[in-house]
Amino acid sequence: MILEKGEKIHVITRRLFDGDLRRHFIGEVKAASDWAARVEGYVFVYDSGISQFARREELRTRIISISDFGQIINVIPSRVELQRLEYKFNAQQRLVLTDGADFHLDINEFGTRT
């Protein structure tokens, strides 16, 4: 299997049109098969009113298709605490997902802030 129980992942749902909602999901794999994973975690949605991602507070369980071209899946180190993750702009004005400590994942679909 590509994903294993206990791994932490960051999932970007690709937008098909400019007006589509920007959604990301961050969670821990609870079960996995060759084609899908049951993941428990948090939804982040882009709020255009404040120009940043906002995390939904409630914990959710999602079934993520591993073979769906519309999903970009990044594996996050197991040491990262999911509750601490947030989106920030770094010193180079690139949007990153960070735990505020030593984990930083560049979200390059947005490029630099203008």
C-alpha positions in Angstrom: 0.0 0.0 0.0 1.1 3.6 -0.7 -0.3 5.0 2.6 -0.1 3.2 5.9 -2.1 3.5 9.1 -0.7 6.3 11.3 0.9 8.4 8.6 -0.1 12.0 8.5 -1.0 13.7 5.2 -1.8 17.0 3.7 -4.3 16.8 0.8 -5.0 19.6 -1.7 -8.2 19.3 -3.8 -7.4 20.7 -7.2 -9.7 23.4 -8.4 -11.3 22.8 -11.8 -12.5 26.5 -12.3 -11.3 29.8 -11.0 -14.3 30.2 -8.8 -14.0 26.8 -7.1 -13.5 26.7 -3.4 -9.8 26.2 -2.3 -9.9 23.3 0.1 -7.1 21.4 1.9 -7.4 18.6 4.4 -4.8 17.6 7.0 -5.1 14.4 8.9 -3.9 11.0 10.1 -4.5 7.8 8.2 -6.8 5.5 10.2 -7.0 2.8 7.5 -5.9 2.4 3.9 -6.2 0.2 0.9 -4.6 0.2 -2.5 -7.0 2.9 -3.8 -8.3 4.8 -0.7 -7.6 5.9 2.8 -9.8 6.8 5.8 -8.3 9.9 7.3 -9.2 11.8 10.4 -8.3 15.5 10.6 -9.1 19.1 9.8 -10.5 21.0 6.8 -8.9 24.2 5.8 -10.9 26.5 3.4 -9.6 29.6 1.8 -11.5 32.7 3.0 -11.2 35.3 0.2 -12.6 38.0 2.5 -9.4 37.9 4.7 -7.2 36.3 2.0 -6.1 33.3 4.1 -6.9 29.7 4.9 -9.2 29.2 7.9 -9.3 25.9 9.8 -12.6 24.4 10.7 -12.4 23.5 14.4 -14.4 20.2 14.3 -12.5 17.0 13.7 -13.7 15.2 10.5 -13.2 11.8 9.0 -12.8 11.7 5.2 -12.3 9.0 2.6 -9.5 10.1 0.3 -9.1 8.5 -3.1 -5.4 7.8 -3.7 -5.9 7.4 -7.4 -7.9 10.6 -8.0 -6.0 13.0 -10.2 -7.9 15.8 -8.4 -6.0 15.2 -5.2 -2.4 16.2 -4.4 -1.3 14.3 -1.3 1.8 15.2 0.7 3.1 13.0 3.5 3.8 15.0 6.7 6.4 13.8 9.3 4.8 11.8 12.1 6.3 14.2 14.8 4.0 17.1 13.6 1.0 17.8 15.8 -1.9 18.4 13.5 -3.7 20.8 15.9 -0.7 23.2 15.6 -0.7 23.5 11.8 -1.6 26.8 10.2 -0.9 28.7 7.0 1.5 31.6 7.1 3.6 33.6 4.8 7.4 33.1 5.3 10.2 35.7 4.9 10.2 35.2 1.1 6.4 35.9 1.1 5.7 32.3 0.1 2.6 30.6 1.6 3.7 27.7 3.9 1.9 25.2 6.1 3.8 25.3 9.5 3.6 24.0 13.0 5.3 27.1 14.3 8.4 25.1 15.1 10.5 23.1 12.6 8.0 21.9 10.1 7.3 24.0 7.0 5.6 22.9 3.7 5.7 25.4 0.9 2.3 25.6 -0.8 3.7 26.7 -4.2 0.3 26.9 -6.0 0.0 30.5 -4.7 3.5 31.7 -5.4 4.6 34.9 -3.6 2.2 37.4 -2.0 1.7 40.6 -4.1 
